[in-house]
Structure formats: structure tokens, C-alpha cells
């Protein structure tokens, strides 16, 4: 069920314009609301914070299906769910969880990280 829902979304909603977005190096900001409706920003977050509470397999399948059509969306949602949301969920204080998780889970805020490579 998860695979079919995310695959349909990826093909029908993300698919149109994917090549143009890639060439222009644009993120599909106009589709954030649609991604939020599928709870893609809250895949790994529990329902009490507005998330889907998905298991690891459902999470991996979702990222895989998104990446089949638009790898940049797959990667950005993987970073959002694992690198940004996960540490707060499992290591944050109650105050941090209450402040950040509801907005991260619903796509009102999008997580990111910065990586620097010496000599790059």
C-alpha cells in the first residue's frame, strides 16, 4: 500500500517537470504541500507529533519510490527525516521535541544540514 501510494504520487505529481527542475537546479517548493498531505515529511515521526509513525521498511520504500522519479526529492526527504528529525526525536529534550517535531512532521519547516570538505 505504501509503495503504491508513493509511486503514484511520484509519477503523477513529481514526474511532470522533473527534467526542467533538474536542469534549473530547482527544488519543487510548489509541491511541498502535496508532499505534506502524504505525510512524507513525517515518515519517521510518531503520530503524537503529527507524523506517520512509519516503520523503517516503509520509510525506505517511500524514499526509494520518490528517488525513482526525482532523486533530489528522495535525498532531501531522507535528510529531513533522518538527519534533521531523528536526532531531535531520539535525543532532544521534551521542550525541543514539542517545539520542532510538529512543524518538521508537517512540512512547515524543512530540515537540512551543512557539510564542508577541507581541500574540496
Buried (B, 14 or more C-beta within 10 A) or exposed (E): EBEEEBBEBBBEBBEEBBEEBEEEEEEBEEBBEBBBEBBBBBBBBBEEBBBBBBEEEBBBBBBBBBBBBBEBBBEBBBBBBBEBBBEBBEEBEEEEBEEBBBBBBBBEBBBEEEEEEEEE
